[in-house]
Amino acid sequence: MEIVKDNAVLTIEEAAQLLKLSDSFPILTATENGILPFIQIDSEKRIIGKDFNDFLSRSRSTSTNGKGKQGSDQVTKNHPKKWKDLKIKAGQRFSHKWPDGTVENFRDVLEGTVETKSGFYSIKIGFTTRRASGEDRERAVVFIDGRPIREFCGADDFEKSKTMASVIKVHGKQVRSVDGFPPHYRHFKVEPYNKYITGPYASSNLAIFCKKEDTETMVEHALIRQEELEK
């Protein structure tokens, strides 16, 4: 399949436009997952025409022959977890007082321990309802050793999909789509936050997505932050 000349040089945005995509994120994802080769020049990425054509041919073949998926699903299967052993079970409701004095009550509690290369940590995940982006949404907070580390917010269709999202931050800063995936997050489902959560002040930066029952993803997301805090 030849869409462009083999010696053409494309930007991420130009490749997305050729495929009539609404945004360039799927192309960026393909480069980050190693599916679409690219050349890195300082902070800019360029795609060679031949690599782009080959990528489309492989994608077409994969989507029609039923032999499997490429991309993040394949990476997820083999990724190394942040822990050696995670033990978690249903816990009791509890309250947490935030620095501004607000007291929040948590239900659907899960608690336990996790063993990592750094040692053992106590884990607690609590769910509540909090207003965000213009409406009341399901909220999950992951506590490590009693400290709130990461939060997840319910998507617009949470009642149906049970999907939750947490904005990715590295050293306290949100990660933009153009920055690419932080290495620790390449095996997760990562997309712009406002693709699933819309409304006032909804971030357009990258977020990790999972189902409400996917406690392993929530814990690992929190452990990545914990590891950062300990460095």
N, C-alpha and C positions, 0 to 999 in steps of 0.2 A: 504494500500500500504506500503510494507516494503522494503525500499532501504538499510537501515543499521540496525544493531542490536539496540534494544531499549535502551540498556545501553551504547551505543557508545557516545563518546564526540568528536564533530567536531569544527574546526575553521571555520570562515566565508569563507576562501579560500577553505577549503576542501569541504564544502557544495556546493560551486559554481562548483568545479571540478566534483563532483558527478553528477551534472545536465548538465555537459558539456557546461557551460556558458563561454563566452569569457573573462568576468571579474566578480568580486565578488559584484559589485554594486547592482544588483537586490536583492541579499540575505541581504545585509546591509540595503537596503530600507525596506525590509520586517520586519526586527528586529526593525527598528526605528518607523515604523508605527504600531507596536504592533501585527502584523499578525503572526510573527514567534517568539515564546518565546526564551529567551537566558539567560545565566548566565554571569554577569559582574564580572570580577576579575581584579582589578585595571583598566588598560585601555584596557584590552583584553576581547573579547566576545567569549563565548563557547555555542554551541548548543547541546542539548541532543538528542540522536538518536530518541527517541519516539516522541519528539516535532517536529523533522524534518519530520518523517514519517507522522504524523498527518497533518502537514502543507501541504505536497504534496497531501494528500488525499482530503483536503478541497479545494485546488487550482484546482485539477482535477474536482471536483464536480462543483465548481463555473464556470469553463470555459466551461462545457458541458451542464449545465442545463438552461443557459440563464437567471438566476434569478438576476444577478447583478454582480458588480465588487467589489473586495476587494482592500484595499490599499489606495493610495493617493486620488482617486476619492471620496471615502467614507469620508475621513477626511475633504476634501475641503467643502463638503456640509454643515457641521455644525460649521466651525471654526468661532471664533469671530473676526470681523474686528478691525483694529486699529482706525477707525473713527466712529463718530455718523452720520455725514452727509457730503457727497461729492457733490459739485456742480461744474460742469466743462463744458465749451463750447469752440467753436472755437475762436481763438484769432489772433492777428496781428503778422506778421513776426517780428523778433527782432534779435539783435546781442549781443554777450557776449564776453567780453575781459578776457582771461585766465591770470593767474599770469605770464606766460612767455611772455606776450604781444600779443599773437596770438588772432585775432578776428575771431569768428566763427558766421556764419549767420544761423538762424534757420527758418524752414518752417513748414507747417502742425501743427501749434501751437494750443495747448489746454491750457486753463487757467481757474482759478476759485478759490474756497476756500474749505477748509476741516475743519470740527470741530472734535476735539479729546478731550479726557479727560483733556488734558493740555491747551486747548483753540483753537483759530482759527489760521489757517495758510493760506497764499496765495500759490497757486499751479500753476506752469507753466511747460508744457512739450513741448519741441521743438525737431524737427527732422532735421538731416543734413546728409551729407555724409562725412565719414572720413576713412582714410586708416588704416586697422588693419589686422594682420595675413596675410600680403602679398597681400591684395586686397582692393579696395574701397568698403565700407559697409555702410548700413543704420545705423545711430546712433541716439539714443534718449537720451536726458538728462532731468532729473526731477529736477526742481528748487523748493525749499521751501523758502518762504520769500526772493526771489531773489538770493538765494545761491544754486549752483549746488550740489546736494546730491547723486544722483545715475545715472549711465549710463547703457544703453542697446545697444548691438551690434547685427546687423543682421546676421543670420545663413548663412551657405554656400548656402542653397536653398531658401534664403529669398524671391526672386522674385516670387517663387511658393507658399511657405508656410507662409510667413509673420512672421516667428518665430524670436524672439529676445532673447538675453541672457544677464544676468548681473551676474558677479562673486559675490558670497557671501563673505562678509568680516565681521568679528567680531573684534571690537577694532582695525581696520586697517589691520588685517591679514586674508588672504584667508583661507578658510576651506577645508581641504583635505577630500577625500572620506572616509578614514579610521577613521576620527574624528566623523562621523555620522552627522545627521542634527541638527543645532541649533534649539531649541524649537519653535521659531517664524516662522520657515520655513517648518514645517512638513506638512502643508496643501497646499503648492505650488508644482508645478512640478519642481523637483530638480534633476539634473543629472550632470555628469562631463561636464565642459564647452566645452572641445574639442571633445565631441561626436557630436556636431552640428556645431562647428566653428573650422576648421582645418587650419593649416598653421604655418608659423614661429611665435614663442612665444605665441601660443595659450595655455592658462592655462589648466592643467589637473585637477584642483580643482573644487569644487562644484559651480554650478551656478543655478540661477532661470530662468526659461524659460516661455515665454508668447507670444501671438500674438501682432502685432503692435497696434491693436485696443483695447487691454486689458489694458486700463488706470487704472483700479482699482488695478490690480496687481502691476503696476509700482508705483503708489502712495503709496500703502502699503509698498512696498520694501523701498521706500524713507523714509516713516514715521518710520520704524524700525530703520533706521540709525539716524534719527532726535532724536528719543527717547534716543538712545545711547549717542548722543552728549550732551544732556541735563542732563544726570545723573552726 
